[in-house]
């Protein structure tokens, strides 16, 4: 399955401290909801078994680390492209710059 998603939020804005506990921020929840909507609209169904994920991150500015973008994106696809991120046995990630059209091109396939 393939889809194009918006660039993930910053890893610095993913977690918030609430009453001494770290919780997923409202912004992160909104990003996950947006990813779910886009993926499901393109026909995504959670795969069973091992999966391979390929992603091309086109960032809007030179300040997003590829490893942080990958973590947030992979977490956002849990329950949508696969049931658990422990199913991922292969990750291919590339980073590019595209100020005019920032996005993430994702492909999830059985491994």
N, C-alpha and C positions, 0 to 999 in steps of 0.2 A: 504494500500500500504506500502511496505517495501523497504528500500534501505540502502546502506552503503555509507557514505560520508566521505570526509577528515575532520580532526579536524578543527574547526573554527579558524580564526585568533584571535589574542589577542584583547580584547576590547579596549586596549590602542592604537591600530593601526586602529580602525574602523572609527574614525572621524578625520578630519583635518580642521584646520582653514584656510580659503581662503578669503582674503580681508574682514576680520571681520565677516565672516559667517562660521558656522560649516557645512561641507559637508562630504559626504561619501567618504572615501579615494579610490584611484585607487586599492589598495590591496583588500579592501572590495568588490569593484565592481567585481574584478577578482574572488574572492571567490564565490560570488553570481552567477556569470556566470558558474563557475565550478559545483556548486550545481545544477543549472538548467539543465545543460547538462546531468549530471549523473542521476538525477531524471527522466527527460523526456526519457532518453534512457532505463530506467527500466519500462516505461509505466505509469508514474505518470500523473494524470489529476486532476486539481483543483476540490476539493469536494465543494459542496454547503451545507449549514446548519452547525450545530455544529460539531466540530471535537475533537478527543482525540489524543494527541501526546505522544508517548513513545520514549525516547531516552536513549541510553547507550553510554556515552562518554568515549572512551579509549584514554587517553592523553599520549603524548610521554614523558613528564617530569612532575615533581610535581610543576607546576606553573600556571596551568589554573584553574580558579574558575568555578565551575559548573554553577552558575547563569549567568555569563558573556557568557559562551559557549552557554547556552540555548538561551539567547536573540539574539545573532548573528545568530545562526542556525534557530530559528523560523522566524526571519526577512528574511532570505535567501529563505525560502519556500513559501513566499507570492507570489501568482500568479502561483504557481507550484503545491503545494499539497492542498492549499486552497486559496481563493480569498483575504482574509483579516485576520489578526491575531485576530480580534475580534470574529472570529468563534471558537477559541480555548476555550473549557470549561473545559478541563482536561489536565494536564501535569504531566507526570511521568518521572523523570530524575535521572539517576544514573551515578556515575563517577568511573572509574577504571584506572589502570595504565597498559600500554602496550607499552614499548619502541620499540619493534620490528614491531608492526602493529597498529600504532595509527589510530583511525577511530571513526565515530559516526554511530551507528546502529539506524535507525529511523523507526518508524511505525506510520502512520497516518491513523486513522479509523473514520468513522462516529460515533458521540456520541449519 
